[in-house]
Amino acid sequence: MKKTAFAVTGLAVTALALAGCSSSSTTSSTDAAGDQPLKIVMLLNDQFDPYYLTLVTGAEEKAEELGIDFSWQAPTTLDVASQTQLLQSVAATQPDGIIMSALDADAMVAPMKAIMDSGIPIITVDSDVNDESARLGTVKSDGKVAGEQAAEYVEELLGGEGTVGYVGYTPGIQSVDVRLEGWTETLAGFSGIENAGDEYAGADVAENVEKTSALLSRETELDAIFASWTNAAIGAAQGVQQAGRDVAVIGVDAAPDEVDLLERGLINALVVQKPYDMGGIAVEELAGYILDGEEPESETLLDAVIATKDNMDDPEVSKYFYTTPDEK
């Protein structure tokens, strides 16, 4: 099916691997029997990441508007086995549909197909799988465009000349991998920009600081770093600060800690996703399919907003900054 673009955002991978939780709201959309509220469950990667909390808020508010029994859960650890087990446990409760962020674009295909084959439709959010038959559709940021936007911002910031590098999550999560793809391909078109290559880390901020330090050590003339998700951006900013180097940091997401670093000038720009919109669209599309047989777009893509210190107080930018646990 065709791709649909909205004026919204680009990813994020989770920073934490904590215990699962759920919340719900019920009003009046009913199942095929007409006597029970439609039941939709969302599976995310953790329960405290501001990105996911913002996504949940958008989904909850849309569910309340439509009268849907909505709940969400997260696995206790951040790995494929835990997500698979949680998916199977949720499916055993026979919800009308599932919304989920796929932790691994390849490894989650088989378990998701099994659930789809059992008659429970799945829509992915944030991070998709590499086989479209494993889900009904996906609602996510246009990660490749986010990477392109980061490269274009850096090229303009450096006046068309300089050396840049990348710090990101270990390859395997589609939403992050495509950001690197967009970044790399766009840089290749700038003759005055040298790409110093990539460093990869897991979810731990300290590990991202280490990888940033390694990049700075091997590239003494580095001018800018693209850090492709929340903890990479925080780690890159800390690594640059510790090294006492004048290196620009361009991050992805708008968690409170990132926004604080942006305000302090330790991050130069953030490519901000719009998870609130993502959650609402996913609920609406899945409900439309279950109740009316309306096929969603195979891929609904949301564009990003670039936040800088100069524009971060603009309501049209700041309204996309992410929810904190206390706000939730």
Backbone bond lengths (Angstrom), bond angles and torsions (degrees), N, CA, C in turn:
res aa  C-N    CA-C-N  psi(-1)  N-CA   C-N-CA  omega(-1)  CA-C   N-CA-C  phi
1 M - - - 1.457 - - 1.523 110.60 -
2 K 1.330 115.75 165.56 1.460 118.72 -178.97 1.517 111.12 -70.60
3 K 1.322 115.47 160.82 1.453 121.14 176.05 1.522 108.53 -91.84
4 T 1.340 117.13 140.07 1.447 121.42 177.76 1.516 108.89 -114.11
5 A 1.323 117.90 125.58 1.464 121.28 -178.34 1.515 110.17 -104.84
6 F 1.321 117.30 135.02 1.446 123.72 174.48 1.515 108.33 -115.89
7 A 1.332 117.01 158.68 1.466 119.27 178.00 1.511 108.76 -79.26
8 V 1.289 117.70 75.06 1.461 124.30 -179.99 1.513 112.95 -145.04
9 T 1.296 124.59 -139.79 1.462 128.48 -165.61 1.478 129.17 -119.43
10 G 1.305 114.68 -173.79 1.415 130.46 -178.46 1.463 121.25 -115.23
11 L 1.978 172.07 -123.02 1.421 162.05 -139.60 1.231 126.01 -162.66
12 A 1.230 89.10 163.31 1.448 94.43 171.88 1.475 112.67 -163.80
13 V 1.185 113.78 146.52 1.453 121.91 179.01 1.505 105.99 -106.98
14 T 1.313 118.04 152.69 1.442 119.78 -175.74 1.505 115.91 -75.03
15 A 1.307 113.88 150.49 1.453 120.88 -179.79 1.514 112.03 -95.04
16 L 1.318 117.03 -22.02 1.449 119.23 -172.14 1.512 110.85 -122.47
17 A 1.325 117.09 163.15 1.457 121.29 175.69 1.511 107.07 -135.29
18 L 1.336 115.24 79.79 1.444 119.72 -169.42 1.517 111.74 -116.66
19 A 1.308 116.50 -178.54 1.463 121.91 -175.26 1.510 111.64 -64.23
20 G 1.342 115.93 150.53 1.454 121.61 -179.50 1.512 111.46 -74.82
21 C 1.367 115.24 162.07 1.451 120.01 174.60 1.504 107.88 -155.12
22 S 1.325 117.15 173.63 1.455 119.22 177.40 1.512 109.61 -149.93
23 S 1.351 115.03 158.98 1.451 121.07 173.84 1.510 106.23 -148.02
24 S 1.326 117.90 157.66 1.462 117.82 -176.06 1.514 111.76 -150.45
25 S 1.352 115.07 161.81 1.454 121.99 173.60 1.513 107.64 -147.02
26 T 1.328 117.50 141.94 1.460 120.89 -176.14 1.514 109.85 -132.42
27 T 1.347 117.42 137.61 1.457 121.31 172.12 1.520 111.26 -142.01
28 S 1.398 121.60 -94.99 1.453 116.61 -169.01 1.518 121.74 -136.62
29 S 1.330 123.18 -8.01 1.465 120.68 175.15 1.523 108.37 -65.55
30 T 1.309 117.68 129.48 1.459 119.95 -174.84 1.508 112.15 -114.04
31 D 1.339 116.07 161.36 1.454 121.54 -179.57 1.517 110.54 -76.86
32 A 1.334 115.43 -173.79 1.466 120.19 -176.23 1.515 111.84 -59.46
33 A 1.326 117.70 -30.41 1.454 120.64 179.80 1.523 111.30 -74.88
34 G 1.322 116.53 -16.51 1.450 121.22 176.18 1.507 115.21 78.88
35 D 1.339 118.48 8.82 1.455 119.82 -175.00 1.521 114.36 -123.89
36 Q 1.320 118.18 -2.33 1.455 121.57 179.75 1.529 109.57 -131.43
37 P 1.329 116.66 143.08 1.470 118.32 175.83 1.526 110.38 -61.61
38 L 1.303 115.49 144.90 1.459 120.27 174.97 1.531 108.75 -60.12
39 K 1.332 116.67 135.13 1.465 121.15 -176.95 1.525 110.10 -112.26
40 I 1.322 116.38 117.19 1.462 122.31 178.64 1.533 108.31 -123.76
41 V 1.331 115.70 133.50 1.464 121.40 178.42 1.529 109.15 -117.76
42 M 1.317 115.86 135.40 1.466 121.52 177.47 1.526 109.41 -108.78
43 L 1.337 116.47 133.22 1.460 122.52 177.72 1.524 109.13 -113.31
44 L 1.344 115.57 121.67 1.451 120.80 -179.95 1.522 110.02 -122.47
45 N 1.323 117.60 179.69 1.460 120.63 -171.35 1.524 114.52 -90.29
46 D 1.326 118.24 -19.98 1.459 121.10 171.78 1.516 109.25 -161.76
47 Q 1.338 116.38 170.92 1.455 119.83 -173.50 1.527 114.30 -103.88
48 F 1.317 119.53 -1.69 1.455 120.72 -175.54 1.528 114.63 -120.99
49 D 1.319 119.47 -13.25 1.458 121.83 -179.43 1.532 109.00 -60.64
50 P 1.343 118.36 124.54 1.459 120.48 -179.13 1.532 113.46 -54.76
51 Y 1.322 116.53 -33.41 1.463 119.95 177.90 1.526 110.58 -59.59
52 Y 1.341 116.13 -49.85 1.456 119.96 -178.19 1.523 111.78 -69.61
53 L 1.324 117.67 -35.41 1.455 119.97 177.46 1.528 110.94 -62.77
54 T 1.320 115.97 -37.38 1.464 120.49 177.54 1.525 110.52 -67.76
55 L 1.335 116.29 -40.89 1.459 121.46 177.12 1.529 110.32 -61.46
56 V 1.333 116.41 -44.10 1.464 121.54 178.63 1.526 111.16 -62.46
57 T 1.325 117.06 -41.91 1.457 120.16 179.79 1.520 111.33 -58.96
58 G 1.325 116.59 -44.46 1.460 120.03 177.81 1.517 111.89 -62.37
59 A 1.340 116.52 -40.65 1.462 121.06 179.56 1.524 111.27 -67.95
60 E 1.330 116.63 -43.91 1.465 120.53 -179.55 1.526 111.61 -61.64
61 E 1.310 116.05 -43.41 1.463 118.70 -177.37 1.524 111.47 -68.53
62 K 1.332 116.94 -36.64 1.467 119.46 175.98 1.530 110.22 -67.92
63 A 1.338 116.92 -40.65 1.462 120.71 179.09 1.528 111.15 -62.02
64 E 1.325 116.59 -41.76 1.460 119.83 178.44 1.524 110.79 -63.66
65 E 1.324 115.06 -40.69 1.470 120.04 178.50 1.525 111.33 -60.97
66 L 1.332 116.73 -38.91 1.467 121.74 -176.19 1.530 113.35 -90.96
67 G 1.330 117.90 -5.33 1.455 120.17 -179.72 1.509 113.49 75.09
68 I 1.324 116.92 40.62 1.466 122.59 -176.67 1.525 110.14 -106.69
69 D 1.331 115.88 140.08 1.462 121.92 171.88 1.525 106.74 -78.52
70 F 1.338 116.34 104.68 1.454 121.82 -174.52 1.526 110.57 -116.95
71 S 1.322 116.53 138.62 1.459 120.87 173.25 1.522 108.66 -145.19
72 W 1.321 115.92 165.47 1.466 118.60 179.16 1.521 109.92 -142.85
73 Q 1.328 115.16 153.95 1.454 121.36 -178.77 1.527 110.08 -143.10
74 A 1.326 115.12 163.29 1.466 121.82 175.36 1.518 108.67 -141.28
75 P 1.345 118.62 146.93 1.467 120.80 -179.61 1.526 111.52 -72.27
76 T 1.324 115.66 164.61 1.469 119.77 -178.89 1.518 112.27 -77.61
77 T 1.321 117.82 -24.80 1.464 121.44 177.46 1.521 109.73 -134.37
78 L 1.327 115.44 154.97 1.460 121.81 -174.84 1.526 110.44 -91.50
79 D 1.338 116.63 78.26 1.457 120.40 177.20 1.521 109.43 -153.70
80 V 1.314 115.19 163.46 1.469 121.38 -175.23 1.527 111.46 -61.89
81 A 1.322 117.57 -41.75 1.462 120.67 -178.55 1.523 111.12 -60.01
82 S 1.324 117.04 -42.75 1.465 120.89 -179.66 1.522 111.17 -67.70
83 Q 1.337 117.20 -41.38 1.458 118.81 179.40 1.529 111.03 -67.19
84 T 1.326 116.51 -38.97 1.464 120.44 178.09 1.525 110.94 -62.29
85 Q 1.319 116.69 -45.35 1.457 120.97 179.73 1.525 111.10 -61.78
86 L 1.348 116.38 -42.93 1.458 119.92 179.10 1.524 111.12 -64.99
87 L 1.327 116.97 -42.24 1.462 120.98 178.18 1.524 110.97 -58.77
88 Q 1.305 116.78 -45.76 1.459 121.07 -179.80 1.526 111.89 -65.98
89 S 1.329 116.56 -37.96 1.469 120.30 178.89 1.522 111.06 -66.01
90 V 1.323 115.94 -42.44 1.463 119.94 178.84 1.530 110.40 -65.63
91 A 1.327 116.56 -43.22 1.464 120.38 179.90 1.521 111.23 -60.36
92 A 1.322 117.33 -33.22 1.465 121.59 -179.68 1.527 112.02 -64.94
93 T 1.350 117.23 -20.24 1.468 120.61 177.52 1.525 111.81 -83.70
94 Q 1.340 116.71 -1.68 1.466 123.41 176.79 1.536 113.89 58.44
95 P 1.328 117.86 55.96 1.470 119.14 172.41 1.530 109.24 -71.00
96 D 1.315 116.62 164.15 1.467 120.04 177.39 1.525 111.65 -75.63
97 G 1.332 116.62 -23.20 1.455 119.98 178.90 1.518 110.99 -168.38
98 I 1.324 115.85 160.14 1.465 122.20 -178.72 1.526 109.30 -128.59
99 I 1.329 115.77 137.75 1.459 123.11 171.73 1.523 106.31 -115.17
100 M 1.327 118.09 132.42 1.463 118.52 -177.34 1.518 112.83 -151.74
101 S 1.320 114.87 154.19 1.456 122.77 170.76 1.522 107.37 -100.03
102 A 1.335 117.06 119.58 1.466 120.85 -175.58 1.527 110.67 -78.60
103 L 1.314 115.93 123.09 1.462 120.70 -177.15 1.521 112.59 -70.85
104 D 1.330 117.25 -31.58 1.461 121.42 178.77 1.521 108.58 -136.78
105 A 1.336 116.70 125.51 1.464 122.01 -172.81 1.518 113.38 -65.51
106 D 1.319 117.97 -23.11 1.466 121.33 179.05 1.525 112.60 -104.73
107 A 1.329 116.62 -46.91 1.461 120.54 -173.58 1.519 113.33 -66.90
108 M 1.343 118.21 -25.57 1.463 120.18 -178.58 1.518 113.50 -86.60
109 V 1.326 117.39 -4.71 1.474 120.08 -178.09 1.523 111.43 -60.92
110 A 1.322 118.30 -51.99 1.470 121.47 -175.48 1.527 112.43 -61.75
111 P 1.329 119.84 -50.62 1.466 118.32 179.44 1.522 113.28 -63.83
112 M 1.326 117.43 -34.15 1.463 119.06 177.70 1.523 111.35 -69.41
113 K 1.331 117.71 -39.62 1.460 120.76 177.01 1.523 111.02 -60.05
114 A 1.303 116.57 -40.77 1.466 120.54 -179.71 1.520 110.79 -61.01
115 I 1.330 116.85 -40.29 1.465 120.42 178.65 1.521 110.62 -69.25
116 M 1.316 116.96 -42.62 1.464 120.59 177.21 1.529 110.43 -60.43
117 D 1.316 116.81 -42.53 1.461 121.00 -179.89 1.523 112.13 -64.84
118 S 1.331 116.61 -24.50 1.468 120.08 178.88 1.521 111.70 -78.81
119 G 1.337 116.82 -6.72 1.463 120.63 177.09 1.511 115.23 104.39
120 I 1.325 117.46 5.77 1.467 120.65 178.79 1.527 108.40 -102.81
121 P 1.330 118.08 113.59 1.472 119.91 -178.25 1.523 111.56 -72.89
122 I 1.325 115.56 145.73 1.463 122.42 179.18 1.523 109.52 -124.13
123 I 1.316 115.66 134.46 1.463 122.04 168.11 1.523 107.16 -117.49
124 T 1.318 117.87 131.85 1.451 120.48 176.80 1.521 110.33 -91.22
125 V 1.343 114.45 149.23 1.460 121.24 174.20 1.521 108.12 -127.96
126 D 1.298 116.58 149.61 1.461 124.18 175.61 1.520 112.81 68.87
127 S 1.322 118.12 -60.28 1.461 120.76 -177.02 1.528 109.76 -129.79
128 D 1.321 115.96 123.85 1.458 123.28 -172.93 1.528 110.57 -99.25
129 V 1.337 115.88 179.37 1.461 122.24 173.60 1.525 109.53 -108.75
130 N 1.321 116.36 167.17 1.464 121.15 -175.82 1.528 113.62 -87.67
131 D 1.315 117.36 6.26 1.468 122.09 177.84 1.520 108.02 -129.73
132 E 1.337 117.07 109.36 1.462 121.29 -175.86 1.516 113.43 -63.34
133 S 1.332 117.91 -22.16 1.464 120.39 -179.19 1.528 111.99 -72.15
134 A 1.332 117.42 -10.44 1.461 121.08 -179.01 1.521 112.09 -84.95
135 R 1.328 116.88 -3.21 1.471 120.05 178.76 1.520 109.15 -152.97
136 L 1.334 114.82 163.08 1.454 121.09 -179.37 1.520 111.32 -75.41
137 G 1.314 116.09 -40.94 1.456 122.48 -179.63 1.511 108.83 -168.82
138 T 1.313 117.03 178.49 1.459 121.02 177.74 1.517 110.24 -139.34
139 V 1.322 116.19 144.35 1.458 123.26 175.10 1.518 105.82 -124.26
140 K 1.312 116.32 113.06 1.463 119.05 -173.57 1.521 110.88 -153.31
141 S 1.305 114.23 168.92 1.454 119.85 173.47 1.522 109.38 -71.00
142 D 1.315 116.26 151.52 1.458 120.20 173.55 1.522 106.59 -81.38
143 G 1.332 115.39 85.22 1.451 120.88 -173.90 1.509 113.80 -60.75
144 K 1.318 116.42 -37.02 1.458 118.62 -179.92 1.518 110.81 -63.89
145 V 1.322 116.08 -41.97 1.465 120.23 177.49 1.533 110.28 -64.73
146 A 1.335 117.27 -36.31 1.467 120.07 177.56 1.528 110.48 -60.12
147 G 1.339 116.54 -42.96 1.461 120.18 176.91 1.512 111.74 -64.45
148 E 1.324 116.56 -39.20 1.460 120.99 177.83 1.530 110.47 -63.32
149 Q 1.340 116.04 -43.05 1.463 120.22 -179.99 1.528 111.18 -62.32
150 A 1.338 115.96 -40.18 1.467 119.75 178.43 1.521 110.81 -62.37
151 A 1.333 116.76 -43.46 1.465 120.70 179.80 1.526 111.33 -64.82
152 E 1.316 116.40 -41.74 1.467 120.00 179.54 1.522 111.31 -65.65
153 Y 1.329 116.58 -38.59 1.464 120.23 177.97 1.528 110.46 -63.68
154 V 1.330 116.09 -45.05 1.468 120.52 -179.40 1.524 111.16 -63.32
155 E 1.323 116.54 -42.98 1.471 120.10 -179.56 1.516 110.65 -60.42
156 E 1.323 116.28 -40.94 1.473 120.21 178.68 1.526 110.30 -70.36
157 L 1.336 117.10 -41.60 1.458 121.55 -179.36 1.522 111.61 -60.35
158 L 1.335 116.39 -39.74 1.461 121.53 -177.32 1.530 113.17 -88.38
159 G 1.321 116.42 1.54 1.455 119.42 179.90 1.513 113.11 67.06
160 G 1.339 116.32 27.83 1.459 120.76 174.91 1.509 115.87 85.90
161 E 1.354 117.93 -0.01 1.464 119.90 -179.33 1.528 110.61 -139.62
162 G 1.328 116.24 134.54 1.461 119.40 177.27 1.514 112.11 155.80
163 T 1.336 115.63 -179.62 1.462 122.98 -179.98 1.512 108.99 -119.55
164 V 1.331 115.85 133.12 1.463 120.67 -175.46 1.532 110.26 -130.73
165 G 1.334 115.71 158.97 1.456 121.31 177.69 1.521 110.77 -141.30
166 Y 1.326 114.98 176.42 1.469 121.73 -174.63 1.524 110.58 -131.88
167 V 1.339 116.55 138.07 1.460 122.70 170.64 1.520 107.46 -127.89
168 G 1.345 117.05 123.13 1.457 119.47 -176.45 1.511 113.07 -152.06
169 Y 1.317 114.60 179.73 1.462 121.16 -177.96 1.529 110.51 -72.38
170 T 1.326 115.58 149.61 1.460 121.76 177.14 1.531 109.93 -50.59
171 P 1.343 119.24 129.46 1.465 121.32 -176.09 1.530 113.34 -53.49
172 G 1.343 114.68 143.86 1.457 120.64 178.88 1.513 112.46 143.80
173 I 1.336 116.84 -28.83 1.458 120.31 177.61 1.521 108.17 -93.60
174 Q 1.321 115.23 116.09 1.462 120.76 -169.52 1.525 113.06 -56.57
175 S 1.324 117.00 -42.51 1.462 119.90 -174.61 1.524 112.35 -62.27
176 V 1.330 117.06 -30.58 1.455 120.88 178.38 1.523 111.05 -85.91
177 D 1.323 116.04 -39.62 1.467 120.24 -178.37 1.525 112.02 -58.12
178 V 1.342 117.03 -39.14 1.464 118.93 -177.15 1.529 111.82 -73.03
179 R 1.325 117.44 -22.90 1.466 119.39 174.21 1.519 110.52 -65.28
180 L 1.337 114.72 -43.50 1.463 119.35 177.42 1.526 110.20 -62.53
181 E 1.317 116.76 -38.97 1.470 120.92 178.82 1.525 110.88 -60.92
182 G 1.343 116.68 -47.69 1.463 120.35 179.60 1.511 112.31 -64.45
183 W 1.328 116.08 -39.66 1.469 122.26 177.44 1.520 111.00 -61.07
184 T 1.330 116.33 -51.25 1.468 121.62 -175.45 1.523 111.86 -65.14
185 E 1.327 116.11 -45.73 1.462 119.73 -178.40 1.524 111.70 -64.58
186 T 1.315 117.55 -38.29 1.464 120.48 -179.24 1.525 111.29 -71.14
187 L 1.336 116.72 -40.15 1.463 120.10 177.83 1.529 111.62 -59.57
188 A 1.340 115.53 -35.40 1.464 119.94 -178.36 1.527 112.03 -60.81
189 G 1.318 116.72 -20.82 1.465 120.24 179.83 1.513 113.98 -89.12
190 F 1.320 117.36 -2.08 1.467 121.49 -179.64 1.528 108.76 -105.52
191 S 1.309 116.89 105.01 1.471 120.76 -173.60 1.526 113.17 -65.00
192 G 1.329 117.45 -25.54 1.454 119.97 -176.87 1.524 114.21 -91.64
193 I 1.336 117.12 -1.92 1.465 121.39 -178.17 1.518 109.92 -106.44
194 E 1.319 116.89 124.71 1.469 121.82 176.90 1.523 109.31 -98.70
195 N 1.330 116.67 128.46 1.462 121.84 178.75 1.526 109.20 -92.63
196 A 1.333 116.53 113.18 1.470 121.59 -177.48 1.520 112.93 -80.90
197 G 1.327 117.70 -4.31 1.460 120.47 176.66 1.513 114.04 101.99
198 D 1.346 114.92 -168.80 1.449 121.72 -165.84 1.526 112.79 -121.05
199 E 1.332 114.38 151.79 1.465 122.69 170.71 1.530 107.09 -129.78
200 Y 1.345 115.80 140.44 1.461 120.10 -177.02 1.524 110.80 -122.07
201 A 1.328 115.38 144.77 1.464 121.27 178.08 1.524 108.92 -145.12
202 G 1.330 115.56 169.39 1.455 120.96 175.53 1.517 110.69 -87.15
203 A 1.346 115.75 -147.96 1.455 120.16 -174.39 1.525 114.00 -83.57
204 D 1.326 117.84 -18.54 1.456 121.17 -175.03 1.531 111.57 -70.82
205 V 1.328 116.21 129.35 1.470 120.50 179.93 1.528 110.89 -61.01
206 A 1.330 116.50 -40.82 1.469 120.07 -178.78 1.524 111.55 -60.30
207 E 1.327 116.67 -37.30 1.463 120.00 178.24 1.529 110.25 -67.31
208 N 1.317 116.81 -36.28 1.464 120.10 177.07 1.524 111.78 -68.67
209 V 1.330 116.77 -33.21 1.465 120.29 173.94 1.527 109.55 -63.61
210 E 1.341 116.33 -43.75 1.469 121.13 179.37 1.526 111.50 -60.92
211 K 1.322 116.53 -44.12 1.467 119.77 -179.40 1.525 111.20 -66.98
212 T 1.321 116.15 -35.58 1.465 119.85 176.12 1.523 110.20 -65.21
213 S 1.329 116.34 -42.26 1.466 120.92 178.55 1.522 111.02 -61.90
214 A 1.343 115.84 -38.94 1.468 120.12 178.71 1.523 110.50 -64.29
215 L 1.334 116.36 -41.84 1.463 120.74 178.86 1.524 110.75 -64.35
216 L 1.324 116.66 -42.65 1.457 120.58 179.64 1.530 111.29 -66.10
217 S 1.332 116.73 -35.25 1.469 120.40 -179.32 1.518 112.25 -68.35
218 R 1.319 117.05 -39.68 1.468 119.50 -177.79 1.524 112.89 -85.10
219 E 1.324 117.17 -13.36 1.462 120.80 179.71 1.526 108.90 -126.35
220 T 1.317 116.17 87.20 1.468 120.43 -174.94 1.525 113.29 -70.50
221 E 1.327 116.83 -15.70 1.469 120.77 179.84 1.522 112.26 -107.73
222 L 1.324 117.34 21.39 1.468 121.23 -176.86 1.533 111.00 -63.90
223 D 1.335 115.65 135.59 1.460 120.75 -178.37 1.523 113.40 -108.12
224 A 1.334 117.47 -28.25 1.466 119.49 -176.38 1.521 110.53 -156.10
225 I 1.347 115.07 153.30 1.462 122.84 177.44 1.522 108.91 -128.33
226 F 1.321 116.46 133.37 1.455 121.71 169.98 1.523 107.40 -99.57
227 A 1.326 116.98 118.95 1.462 123.02 179.94 1.525 107.66 -112.72
228 S 1.337 116.32 114.22 1.462 120.19 -160.53 1.521 117.73 -88.78
229 W 1.330 118.39 10.77 1.472 119.47 170.75 1.517 109.14 -162.16
230 T 1.306 117.03 176.91 1.460 122.58 -169.79 1.528 114.27 -49.75
231 N 1.349 117.52 -61.19 1.459 119.63 -173.86 1.525 112.95 -70.97
232 A 1.324 116.72 -26.61 1.466 119.62 173.99 1.526 109.82 -66.41
233 A 1.328 116.54 -40.61 1.470 120.36 179.60 1.523 111.12 -66.21
234 I 1.337 116.14 -43.49 1.466 119.70 178.42 1.527 110.03 -64.20
235 G 1.338 116.38 -44.51 1.461 120.74 179.34 1.516 112.46 -63.94
236 A 1.330 116.59 -39.79 1.467 120.14 179.56 1.526 110.66 -65.29
237 A 1.333 116.34 -42.66 1.463 119.77 179.33 1.529 110.99 -62.76
238 Q 1.327 116.25 -42.01 1.466 119.94 179.35 1.530 111.20 -67.30
239 G 1.332 116.41 -41.15 1.460 120.67 179.87 1.521 112.38 -62.83
240 V 1.305 116.33 -42.81 1.468 120.81 178.53 1.526 110.34 -65.29
241 Q 1.335 115.76 -41.95 1.463 119.94 -179.89 1.534 110.57 -63.90
242 Q 1.339 116.63 -43.77 1.460 120.98 179.83 1.533 111.45 -62.68
243 A 1.325 115.69 -35.61 1.470 119.83 -179.01 1.523 112.35 -78.16
244 G 1.316 116.99 -13.47 1.462 120.58 -178.80 1.520 112.42 66.57
245 R 1.341 116.10 28.83 1.465 120.90 -177.46 1.531 111.16 -99.43
246 D 1.307 116.00 151.78 1.464 122.55 175.79 1.527 108.32 -93.63
247 V 1.320 115.61 79.27 1.467 122.29 -177.57 1.522 108.44 -125.81
248 A 1.313 116.92 125.66 1.460 121.26 179.46 1.521 110.72 -70.84
249 V 1.333 116.79 144.24 1.467 122.47 176.62 1.522 108.36 -121.25
250 I 1.315 114.85 126.25 1.467 121.97 175.76 1.509 106.38 -116.25
251 G 1.326 117.65 117.71 1.457 121.90 -176.29 1.511 112.64 -110.03
252 V 1.331 114.53 177.08 1.461 122.32 173.82 1.526 107.39 -121.51
253 D 1.334 115.80 144.15 1.462 124.92 -179.70 1.519 111.65 90.59
254 A 1.344 115.20 174.20 1.468 121.06 -177.32 1.518 109.65 -145.80
255 A 1.345 115.50 50.12 1.463 120.52 172.72 1.525 108.51 -65.64
256 P 1.329 118.66 156.10 1.475 120.69 -177.10 1.524 113.84 -52.65
257 D 1.342 118.18 -41.25 1.464 119.86 179.59 1.523 111.87 -64.42
258 E 1.337 116.81 -36.44 1.464 120.37 177.75 1.523 111.03 -68.07
259 V 1.326 115.97 -41.67 1.465 120.18 179.65 1.525 110.02 -62.86
260 D 1.336 116.05 -38.60 1.466 120.08 177.02 1.533 110.74 -63.08
261 L 1.336 117.01 -42.76 1.461 120.99 178.88 1.527 111.13 -65.74
262 L 1.332 115.90 -34.68 1.466 120.23 176.82 1.529 109.80 -64.82
263 E 1.317 116.77 -44.76 1.462 121.43 -178.80 1.527 110.93 -64.51
264 R 1.320 116.33 -33.62 1.472 121.27 -179.49 1.531 112.67 -82.42
265 G 1.305 117.15 -5.26 1.452 120.80 178.97 1.511 114.48 82.59
266 L 1.347 118.15 10.64 1.466 121.62 179.23 1.526 111.57 -87.93
267 I 1.316 116.56 -17.00 1.460 123.27 167.64 1.525 106.56 -120.35
268 N 1.323 116.83 133.35 1.466 120.67 -176.48 1.517 113.31 -83.91
269 A 1.323 116.43 -33.92 1.463 120.09 -178.88 1.518 109.57 -158.32
270 L 1.337 115.58 152.84 1.460 122.54 175.62 1.519 109.11 -125.79
271 V 1.319 115.04 132.37 1.465 120.88 172.20 1.526 105.52 -89.76
272 V 1.326 116.73 104.80 1.460 122.19 -167.95 1.532 111.61 -95.51
273 Q 1.313 114.96 122.42 1.459 120.70 175.03 1.530 110.27 -80.50
274 K 1.322 116.96 170.46 1.459 121.92 -179.52 1.525 110.30 -124.52
275 P 1.330 117.31 69.65 1.462 120.48 -176.22 1.525 113.85 -65.55
276 Y 1.332 118.25 -27.58 1.473 120.08 177.63 1.527 109.92 -58.70
277 D 1.321 115.86 -48.66 1.463 120.57 178.25 1.530 110.98 -62.83
278 M 1.325 115.47 -39.36 1.458 121.63 -178.97 1.534 111.60 -58.67
279 G 1.330 116.33 -46.27 1.460 120.41 -179.56 1.510 112.75 -63.10
280 G 1.326 116.54 -43.82 1.458 120.19 -179.86 1.514 113.00 -65.50
281 I 1.322 116.65 -42.17 1.466 120.67 179.88 1.527 110.63 -64.17
282 A 1.332 117.56 -41.69 1.464 121.10 -178.71 1.526 111.20 -62.25
283 V 1.323 117.28 -43.94 1.468 120.82 178.83 1.523 110.32 -63.28
284 E 1.319 116.31 -44.65 1.463 120.53 -178.45 1.526 111.49 -63.44
285 E 1.336 117.00 -42.64 1.462 120.50 -178.93 1.539 111.21 -67.99
286 L 1.329 116.89 -41.60 1.459 119.15 -178.89 1.526 110.74 -68.14
287 A 1.323 117.36 -40.84 1.466 120.84 177.91 1.529 110.93 -63.29
288 G 1.324 116.75 -40.49 1.461 120.24 178.89 1.515 112.28 -62.19
289 Y 1.316 116.03 -37.37 1.468 120.40 178.29 1.521 111.05 -70.00
290 I 1.315 117.61 -46.33 1.462 121.02 -176.62 1.529 111.26 -66.54
291 L 1.325 117.18 -43.52 1.461 120.98 -174.32 1.520 113.79 -83.81
292 D 1.338 116.87 -36.80 1.465 120.21 -172.17 1.521 114.07 -121.79
293 G 1.337 117.40 -0.48 1.456 119.83 -178.66 1.508 113.17 69.89
294 E 1.322 116.76 20.56 1.466 121.11 -178.27 1.525 110.08 -81.73
295 E 1.314 116.85 112.22 1.466 121.41 -178.66 1.528 110.22 -69.25
296 P 1.329 117.76 126.48 1.463 119.47 176.50 1.516 110.71 -76.45
297 E 1.320 116.07 166.43 1.453 119.45 171.61 1.530 108.48 -59.41
298 S 1.318 117.34 144.28 1.453 119.36 177.26 1.515 110.60 -62.94
299 E 1.340 115.71 -32.40 1.462 120.06 -177.61 1.522 109.81 -144.27
300 T 1.326 116.60 112.25 1.453 122.07 175.16 1.519 107.97 -105.32
301 L 1.312 117.12 116.24 1.460 121.95 -173.05 1.527 111.31 -108.38
302 L 1.322 115.36 135.26 1.449 122.13 179.31 1.532 109.62 -111.82
303 D 1.306 117.35 131.60 1.464 121.68 -178.70 1.524 111.62 -84.01
304 A 1.319 116.01 169.78 1.464 122.03 -175.05 1.521 113.01 -104.54
305 V 1.318 115.25 161.37 1.460 123.46 172.78 1.525 107.55 -114.68
306 I 1.325 117.42 135.56 1.456 121.26 177.25 1.531 109.20 -92.26
307 A 1.338 116.33 119.94 1.460 121.31 177.42 1.522 109.16 -104.55
308 T 1.317 116.63 133.57 1.462 123.09 175.61 1.530 108.21 -128.85
309 K 1.311 116.42 173.04 1.467 119.59 178.05 1.523 110.54 -62.82
310 D 1.313 116.56 -29.90 1.467 120.76 -177.90 1.523 112.90 -73.97
311 N 1.348 117.63 -31.55 1.471 118.50 -174.98 1.522 113.56 -113.31
312 M 1.342 118.87 2.45 1.459 120.94 -171.64 1.527 113.89 -65.73
313 D 1.326 117.77 -19.64 1.467 120.37 178.27 1.522 112.66 -91.03
314 D 1.311 116.81 -4.34 1.462 121.29 175.74 1.531 108.34 -68.20
315 P 1.339 118.59 123.46 1.468 120.61 -178.46 1.529 113.55 -55.84
316 E 1.329 117.09 -28.77 1.459 119.99 179.76 1.529 111.93 -72.84
317 V 1.328 116.77 -12.67 1.463 122.26 174.85 1.522 110.49 -104.50
318 S 1.332 116.70 -51.14 1.463 121.12 -174.04 1.525 113.30 -64.71
319 K 1.326 117.84 -22.97 1.469 118.95 179.74 1.531 112.20 -65.24
320 Y 1.332 116.78 -14.28 1.465 120.28 179.72 1.527 113.32 -96.28
321 F 1.346 117.67 -0.40 1.456 119.51 177.21 1.533 108.89 -67.57
322 Y 1.333 116.80 150.00 1.451 121.00 -165.87 1.526 114.17 -82.89
323 T 1.329 113.94 157.41 1.451 124.02 178.20 1.530 111.41 -69.91
324 T 1.319 117.68 140.25 1.460 121.14 173.27 1.527 109.27 -94.74
325 P 1.341 118.41 159.34 1.470 119.64 178.29 1.523 113.18 -53.80
326 D 1.338 117.91 -39.42 1.459 120.56 -179.89 1.525 112.05 -64.76
327 E 1.325 115.69 -38.66 1.460 120.12 178.35 1.516 110.96 -65.73
328 K 1.357 115.38 -34.64 1.457 119.75 -179.79 1.518 109.62 -70.94
